[in-house]
Amino acid sequence: MLNKRISTRRRMVLPVKVTLDAVNHLAHTIDITHTGARLGGLRTQLEPGTIISLQRGSKKAKFRITWIRKLAPNELQAGIESLEMQQNFWGVDLSDQAHEAKDDMKALMTLLSS
């Protein structure tokens, strides 16, 4: 199977408000990228292809459901892709350079504490 993912996933649990058919639902991210996320804690019926609105803080954007995984009778996970590119929608620095710098700093601190 070919990997369609454009950017690397970053594990990050962030609260989000999902709006579907003018009804709000609370959920959270499991991992995020510049172009989408994996959502957890969803307790409403969704189908791939459905367009939802996501709110994170004061930012809102439209996303398309790309896949659904049923974890329990009333709990789903969903993969979503952004339909509107927004600058820093998640409020988190997703640049690989920043992530690598943090890893380098952890490695340095480990060496110094040895």
N, C-alpha and C positions, 0 to 999 in steps of 0.2 A: 504494500500500500504506500502510495506517495504521501509525503508529509506536506500538507497544504499551508502549514503555519508559516507566516511571514516573519514574525518576531518571536523571541523566546518568552515563554511564560515566566512570570514572577509570582511566587506564592505570596498572597497578600489577602488577608481577611478584612474587608471594608464593608460597613453597612451601606445599603442602597435602598431607595424606594422605587419599586417597579409599578408603572401605571399601564394597565391593560383595560381597554373599554371603559375609561373614566373611573376605574376602581384602583385604589392604591394597595399595594402589598409590600410588606417588608421582606428583605432578603439580604444576602451578603455575598461578596465575591469569595472565591476559593483561590483563584489565581487570575492575574491580569496581564494584558499586553497593551501596546499602543492602540491596537485596532479591535480589541474585544476582551472577553473575560469568560470565566466559568462561574456561574452563579449557583449558590446552594440555598437551602432553606425555603425553596419555593413551594407553596401550598395551594396552587391554583392550576387548572388544566391549561397546558400550553402545547402548541404544535410547531414543528419546524416550519420556518417561513413567516411566522407571526411577527409583526412589528410591535415593539414595546417601547415605552419611554422610561428612561432610567434617570433618577436624580441622585446626585452625590453632592451634598452640601447645597450650594446655590446653583450648581451647574446641572443642566438637563440636556439629554441627547437621545436620539432615536437609535435603536438597535434591532437587529433581526435575529430571531432564534434560529440557530443552525442545527442543533441537535438537542435531544432530551434523554435523560436517564432517570428512570423511576427507581428510587431507593427504598421507598416504603409506600403503602397505599395512599398516603397523603403528603409525600415529600418527593420533590424532583430536584435534579440538577439540570442546568441548561448551559449550552455553549452559545455565546452571543457574539455578533460582529457589528461594529459601528457603521451606521449609515451616514453619520455626520462627523467629520474629523474635527476635534476640538483640541486646543492646546491644553495639555495637562488636565484632562477630564477627571482623572482619579485623584489628583492632588498629591501625587507621589512621583519622584524622579525615577523614571524607568530607563535612563540611559545606561548602557552597558559599562561605560567608563566610571560612573558613580558606583555601580555595583562592584566592579573590579577593585576600585579604590578602597571600599569598605572591607573586601576580602583581604586585600594587601595589608590593611591596618590591623585586622584581626591576627594575621600571620605574624606581623611584626610584634604585636603585643604578646603573643604566645612565646616567641623567641626571647623577648626581653624578660619575661617572667620565669623562664627556665633557669 
